Amino acid sequence: MKTFVVLGSLLAAMAVAAGAMGAHVLAGQLSPKQMETFHLAANYQLVHAIGLIAIGLGATEYRSRFVRLAGWLLLLGIVLFSGCLFAWVLTDIKFFVYPVPIGGTAFIVGWIALAIGTYSGCCGEPKQDE
């Protein structure tokens, strides 16, 4: 599950960089509503990147297909939610708005999958390698 730690770390760094870019480079170029959307995308990316890191670190303890699924769903959510919001704000191409709700849904289902995987992994089920 190193993959989730590495991806989460890189995506967290990208979220911080995006936030800084929004605050210092784009501040005068975007409308207040666009800035709000840009910062929302950066915040959601950062929160879910930290979730990916937690999944990667906890995956050795909770070896469940649901935990792995949670990681992939959070990654999908980052791409579709944050990525599409960034693309929409920066290009003004309306097409990028349409996948955003799918990304939000991936976030929600990912967190639920993590809860299921953690619960099932800690309540008497043996790890896969046992």
C-alpha atoms as one frame of an Amber mdcrd trajectory, in Angstrom:
protein
   0.000   0.000   0.000   3.026   2.227  -0.413   1.287   3.445  -3.546  -1.329
   5.296  -1.507   1.289   6.898   0.762   3.337   8.071  -2.218   0.327   9.301
  -4.208  -1.218  10.924  -1.146   2.022  12.718  -0.322   2.442  14.012  -3.859
  -1.194  15.065  -4.105  -0.944  16.855  -0.745   2.104  18.757  -1.983   0.216
  19.645  -5.169  -2.757  20.872  -3.122  -0.543  23.182  -1.066   1.104  24.465
  -4.251  -2.321  25.029  -5.826  -3.466  26.951  -2.753  -0.383  29.135  -2.892
  -0.837  29.678  -6.628  -4.447  30.659  -6.050  -3.542  33.086  -3.294  -0.545
  34.710  -4.969  -0.780  34.261  -8.733  -4.456  33.968  -9.579  -5.894  36.353
  -6.984  -6.253  39.276  -9.372  -7.125  37.187 -12.409 -10.131  35.199 -11.169
 -13.518  36.350  -9.970 -14.345  35.883  -6.269 -16.596  32.912  -7.169 -13.798
  31.314  -9.227 -11.350  31.855  -6.353 -13.790  30.219  -3.956 -14.132  27.214
  -6.275 -10.362  27.016  -6.785  -9.735  26.993  -3.021 -12.515  24.437  -2.483
 -10.778  22.132  -4.979  -7.427  22.604  -3.231  -8.921  21.994   0.229 -10.746
  18.843  -0.829  -7.623  17.564  -2.539  -5.551  18.137   0.586  -8.044  16.470
   2.928  -8.426  13.429   0.699  -4.682  13.196   0.021  -4.200  12.911   3.787
  -6.882  10.215   3.730  -4.852   8.343   1.106  -1.765   8.553   3.301  -3.731
   7.212   6.273  -5.076   4.355   4.169  -1.595   3.481   2.977  -0.171   3.541
   6.487  -3.081   1.622   7.991  -3.318  -0.941   5.219  -0.755  -3.213   6.860
  -3.045  -3.516   9.876  -6.352  -3.636   7.999  -5.826  -5.821   4.953  -9.253
  -5.670   3.491 -10.411  -5.274  -0.082 -12.626  -2.483   1.238  -9.593  -0.561
   2.505  -7.916  -0.900  -0.902 -11.165   0.099  -2.596 -11.345   3.152  -0.320
  -7.903   4.265  -1.479  -8.784   3.940  -5.146 -12.095   5.744  -4.610 -10.418
   8.663  -2.830  -7.917   8.871  -5.676 -10.737   8.822  -8.224 -12.534  11.506
  -6.227  -9.463  13.743  -6.235  -9.142  13.441 -10.003 -12.825  13.929 -10.796
 -13.753  16.445  -8.087 -10.666  18.570  -7.524  -9.066  17.991 -10.908 -12.197
  18.888 -12.831 -12.875  21.945 -10.662  -9.310  23.163 -11.280  -9.720  22.547
 -15.013 -13.074  24.325 -15.105 -11.859  27.397 -13.225  -8.665  27.693 -15.268
 -10.166  27.029 -18.718 -13.807  28.120 -18.312 -14.812  24.985 -20.265 -18.177
  23.930 -18.848 -17.637  20.241 -19.724 -15.326  19.916 -16.702 -18.235  20.576
 -14.326 -20.099  17.388 -15.238 -17.736  14.790 -13.639 -17.508  16.762 -10.358
 -20.544  15.086  -8.684 -19.124  11.664  -9.583 -15.930  12.665  -7.796 -17.910
  13.792  -4.747 -19.759  10.495  -4.728 -16.438   8.630  -4.964 -15.263  10.520
  -1.866 -18.368   9.533   0.102 -18.297   5.882  -0.969 -14.546   5.778  -0.329
 -14.943   6.902   3.279 -17.739   4.373   3.787 -15.555   1.622   2.279 -12.775
   2.607   4.675 -15.150   2.325   7.626 -16.324  -1.109   6.481 -12.799  -2.310
   5.768 -11.461  -1.066   9.072 -14.352  -2.511  11.047 -14.167  -5.886   9.334
 -10.374  -5.911   9.652 -10.383  -5.195  13.375 -13.220  -7.373  14.571 -12.023
 -10.914  14.485 -11.343 -11.481  10.803  -7.781 -12.659  10.207  -5.461 -10.663
   8.007  -5.001 -12.041   4.522  -1.494 -13.240   5.239  -2.463 -15.180   8.368
